[in-house]
């Protein structure tokens, strides 16, 4: 609830405006957390408002969610979706009642979650009926949604927009190639996107190379005219509008 109030306050206070001249807004999400205490701790130590996306079917999910929340980080549920497997995973054809049960169970494993994003999900996020149900359910729970955009066929963000659910979509993946050189280049691409369209949402993973690059580069962002926002601030900044790569005139192309 406090994140909902934060979003409303930001909107009323006029935060959701274009970036000031020479400024660009960036948000960074680290996925797949909860598997390794060492990598979780390194991720938590990153400077600034980096979002922690925690998988429910990991050994440290609950403890790390509490730890991250106590440290003042935004926590989100990294919800497994087809082709992901496991007891919480959503698959096409599963009845809504079972999807609801799996969502309930996953949220219990990741306390303090302010929203969710999809883990994998290239098949599942293309399913309009369950995505429409999910967005209504998140609205009821006062949670937001991040479309990881693991597939160009996703309708998830479009359904969130249609229902007025607070959401954003990913712009750049940081670490499809796991070298510091490639990850550094992707971070610079994200900064370029943010400068062009005012904001960018980046997703990475707790790989040693990713954490090395972010630990080195995040403290330098401000001197480059880049402002790191947490997800509630980014949602307020974007005002539920689709970015140019995801649609036209602020509307998602897969609507």
C-alpha positions as CSV (number, residue, x, y, z in Angstrom):
1,X,0.0,0.0,0.0
2,X,2.8,2.4,0.8
3,X,4.1,2.0,-2.8
4,X,0.6,2.9,-4.1
5,X,0.6,6.0,-2.0
6,X,4.1,6.9,-3.2
7,X,3.0,6.6,-6.8
8,X,-0.1,8.8,-6.2
9,X,2.0,11.4,-4.3
10,X,4.6,11.4,-7.1
11,X,2.0,11.9,-9.7
12,X,0.3,14.7,-7.8
13,X,3.6,16.4,-7.1
14,X,4.4,16.5,-10.8
15,X,7.3,14.0,-10.8
16,X,5.8,12.4,-13.9
17,X,7.3,15.0,-16.2
18,X,9.9,14.9,-18.9
19,X,13.5,14.7,-17.7
20,X,15.1,18.1,-17.1
21,X,17.4,19.3,-19.9
22,X,20.4,17.2,-20.1
23,X,19.0,14.6,-17.7
24,X,17.9,11.0,-18.2
25,X,16.2,8.6,-15.9
26,X,17.3,5.0,-15.4
27,X,15.9,2.1,-13.4
28,X,17.8,-1.2,-12.9
29,X,16.3,-4.6,-11.9
30,X,18.3,-7.6,-11.0
31,X,16.4,-10.9,-11.6
32,X,16.9,-14.4,-10.4
33,X,17.7,-13.5,-6.8
34,X,17.3,-15.9,-3.8
35,X,19.5,-18.7,-5.2
36,X,22.9,-17.7,-3.7
37,X,23.6,-15.8,-0.5
38,X,26.9,-14.6,-1.8
39,X,25.4,-13.2,-5.0
40,X,22.4,-11.8,-3.2
41,X,24.6,-10.0,-0.8
42,X,26.7,-8.5,-3.6
43,X,23.6,-7.4,-5.4
44,X,22.2,-5.8,-2.2
45,X,25.5,-3.9,-1.8
46,X,25.1,-2.1,-5.2
47,X,24.7,1.6,-4.7
48,X,21.4,3.4,-5.3
49,X,17.8,2.2,-5.7
50,X,18.4,-1.1,-7.6
51,X,15.3,-3.3,-7.6
52,X,15.6,-6.9,-6.2
53,X,13.5,-9.4,-8.2
54,X,13.4,-12.6,-6.2
55,X,12.3,-16.0,-7.4
56,X,9.9,-17.9,-5.1
57,X,11.3,-21.4,-5.7
58,X,14.8,-20.6,-4.3
59,X,16.3,-21.5,-0.9
60,X,16.8,-17.9,0.3
61,X,13.8,-16.2,-1.2
62,X,12.0,-15.3,2.1
63,X,15.0,-14.3,4.1
64,X,16.5,-12.2,1.3
65,X,13.2,-10.4,0.6
66,X,13.2,-9.4,4.3
67,X,16.8,-8.4,4.2
68,X,16.3,-6.3,1.0
69,X,13.2,-4.6,2.4
70,X,15.1,-3.7,5.6
71,X,17.9,-2.2,3.5
72,X,15.3,0.1,1.8
73,X,15.3,-1.7,-1.6
74,X,12.3,-2.2,-3.7
75,X,11.4,-5.9,-3.7
76,X,9.4,-7.6,-6.5
77,X,8.3,-11.2,-7.1
78,X,10.1,-12.7,-10.1
79,X,7.2,-14.9,-11.1
80,X,8.0,-18.1,-13.1
81,X,6.1,-18.3,-16.4
82,X,6.2,-20.8,-19.2
83,X,8.7,-22.1,-20.4
84,X,9.9,-21.9,-16.8
85,X,9.1,-24.9,-14.7
86,X,8.5,-25.7,-11.0
87,X,5.6,-25.5,-8.5
88,X,4.9,-21.8,-9.0
89,X,5.2,-21.7,-12.8
90,X,2.3,-20.5,-15.0
91,X,1.6,-22.5,-18.2
92,X,-0.9,-21.9,-20.9
93,X,-4.1,-24.0,-20.3
94,X,-3.9,-24.0,-16.5
95,X,-7.2,-22.9,-15.0
96,X,-7.4,-19.4,-13.5
97,X,-8.1,-21.0,-10.1
98,X,-4.7,-22.8,-10.2
99,X,-2.9,-19.7,-11.5
100,X,-4.4,-17.8,-8.5
101,X,-3.2,-20.5,-6.1
102,X,0.3,-20.4,-7.5
103,X,0.4,-16.6,-7.4
104,X,-0.7,-16.6,-3.7
105,X,1.9,-19.2,-2.8
106,X,4.7,-17.3,-4.6
107,X,3.8,-14.0,-2.9
108,X,3.9,-15.7,0.5
109,X,7.5,-16.8,-0.3
110,X,8.5,-13.3,-1.3
111,X,7.3,-10.9,1.5
112,X,7.3,-7.2,1.0
113,X,6.9,-7.6,-2.8
114,X,5.7,-4.3,-4.3
115,X,5.0,-5.8,-7.7
116,X,6.0,-8.6,-10.0
117,X,7.8,-9.3,-13.2
118,X,7.9,-12.4,-15.3
119,X,10.7,-14.9,-15.2
120,X,11.0,-16.3,-18.7
121,X,7.3,-16.3,-19.8
122,X,7.7,-16.0,-23.6
123,X,4.7,-18.3,-24.1
124,X,2.7,-17.3,-21.1
125,X,2.8,-13.5,-21.6
126,X,1.4,-14.0,-25.0
127,X,-1.8,-15.4,-23.5
128,X,-4.4,-12.6,-23.4
129,X,-7.0,-14.1,-21.0
130,X,-4.6,-15.0,-18.1
131,X,-2.7,-11.8,-18.6
132,X,-5.9,-9.8,-18.3
133,X,-6.8,-11.7,-15.2
134,X,-3.4,-11.1,-13.7
135,X,-3.5,-7.4,-14.2
136,X,-6.9,-7.2,-12.5
137,X,-5.6,-9.2,-9.6
138,X,-2.5,-7.0,-9.2
139,X,-4.8,-4.0,-9.3
140,X,-6.9,-5.5,-6.5
141,X,-3.7,-6.2,-4.4
142,X,-2.2,-2.7,-5.1
143,X,0.8,-4.2,-6.8
144,X,2.5,-3.1,-10.0
145,X,3.7,-5.1,-13.0
146,X,7.0,-5.0,-15.0
147,X,6.9,-6.7,-18.4
148,X,10.3,-8.2,-18.9
149,X,9.4,-8.5,-22.6
150,X,11.0,-11.9,-23.1
151,X,8.9,-12.1,-26.3
152,X,7.8,-9.6,-29.0
153,X,4.4,-11.3,-28.8
154,X,3.8,-10.2,-25.2
155,X,0.4,-8.7,-24.4
156,X,1.1,-8.3,-20.7
157,X,1.9,-4.6,-20.7
158,X,-0.9,-3.9,-23.1
159,X,-3.4,-5.6,-20.7
160,X,-1.9,-3.6,-17.8
161,X,-2.4,-0.4,-19.7
162,X,-5.9,-1.3,-20.7
163,X,-6.8,-1.7,-17.0
164,X,-4.9,1.3,-15.7
165,X,-2.5,-0.8,-13.7
166,X,0.7,0.8,-12.7
167,X,3.4,-0.8,-14.9
168,X,6.5,-0.4,-17.0
169,X,8.2,-2.4,-19.7
170,X,11.9,-3.4,-20.0
171,X,14.0,-1.5,-22.6
172,X,17.4,-3.2,-22.4
173,X,18.8,-6.5,-21.1
174,X,22.2,-6.0,-19.7
175,X,23.8,-9.4,-19.8
176,X,22.7,-11.7,-22.6
177,X,26.4,-11.9,-23.2
178,X,28.3,-12.5,-20.0
179,X,31.5,-10.5,-20.4
180,X,32.3,-7.2,-18.7
181,X,32.9,-5.6,-22.1
182,X,29.4,-6.6,-23.4
183,X,27.6,-5.7,-20.2
184,X,29.3,-2.3,-20.1
185,X,28.3,-1.7,-23.7
186,X,24.7,-2.7,-22.9
187,X,24.7,-0.3,-19.9
188,X,25.8,2.5,-22.2
189,X,23.1,1.5,-24.7
190,X,20.6,1.9,-21.8
191,X,21.9,5.3,-21.0
192,X,21.6,6.3,-24.7
193,X,18.0,5.1,-24.8
194,X,17.3,7.0,-21.6
195,X,18.7,10.2,-23.1
196,X,16.7,9.7,-26.3
197,X,13.3,9.0,-24.8
198,X,13.8,10.4,-21.2
199,X,13.9,7.1,-19.4
200,X,15.0,3.5,-19.7
201,X,14.4,0.3,-17.7
202,X,17.2,-2.2,-17.6
203,X,17.2,-5.8,-16.4
204,X,20.3,-7.8,-15.5
205,X,21.2,-10.9,-13.4
206,X,23.5,-11.5,-10.4
207,X,26.3,-12.7,-12.6
208,X,29.8,-11.8,-11.3
209,X,30.5,-9.8,-14.5
210,X,27.2,-7.8,-14.2
211,X,27.8,-7.0,-10.5
212,X,31.3,-5.9,-11.3
213,X,30.2,-3.5,-14.0
214,X,27.3,-2.1,-12.0
215,X,29.4,-1.6,-8.8
216,X,32.0,0.3,-10.9
217,X,29.6,2.3,-13.1
218,X,26.6,3.2,-10.9
219,X,28.5,5.8,-8.8
220,X,29.4,7.5,-12.1
221,X,25.9,8.0,-13.4
222,X,25.2,11.3,-11.7
223,X,28.3,12.9,-13.3
224,X,26.9,11.8,-16.7
225,X,23.6,13.5,-16.1
226,X,21.8,10.2,-15.4
227,X,19.4,9.9,-12.5
228,X,18.8,6.4,-11.0
229,X,15.1,6.0,-10.0
230,X,13.4,3.2,-8.1
231,X,10.6,1.5,-9.8
232,X,7.7,3.4,-8.2
233,X,9.3,6.6,-9.3
234,X,9.9,5.3,-12.8
235,X,6.3,4.2,-13.1
236,X,5.2,7.7,-12.1
237,X,7.7,9.2,-14.6
238,X,6.3,7.1,-17.5
239,X,2.6,7.4,-16.5
240,X,1.7,4.0,-17.9
241,X,2.7,5.1,-21.4
242,X,4.4,2.7,-23.9
243,X,7.9,3.7,-25.1
244,X,8.5,4.2,-28.9
245,X,10.0,0.7,-29.3
246,X,6.9,-0.9,-27.7
247,X,4.1,1.0,-29.5
248,X,2.9,4.2,-31.0
249,X,1.6,7.4,-29.4
250,X,2.0,5.8,-25.9
251,X,-0.2,2.8,-26.7
252,X,1.2,-0.7,-26.9
253,X,1.3,-2.2,-30.4
254,X,0.0,-5.6,-29.2
255,X,-3.3,-4.3,-27.9
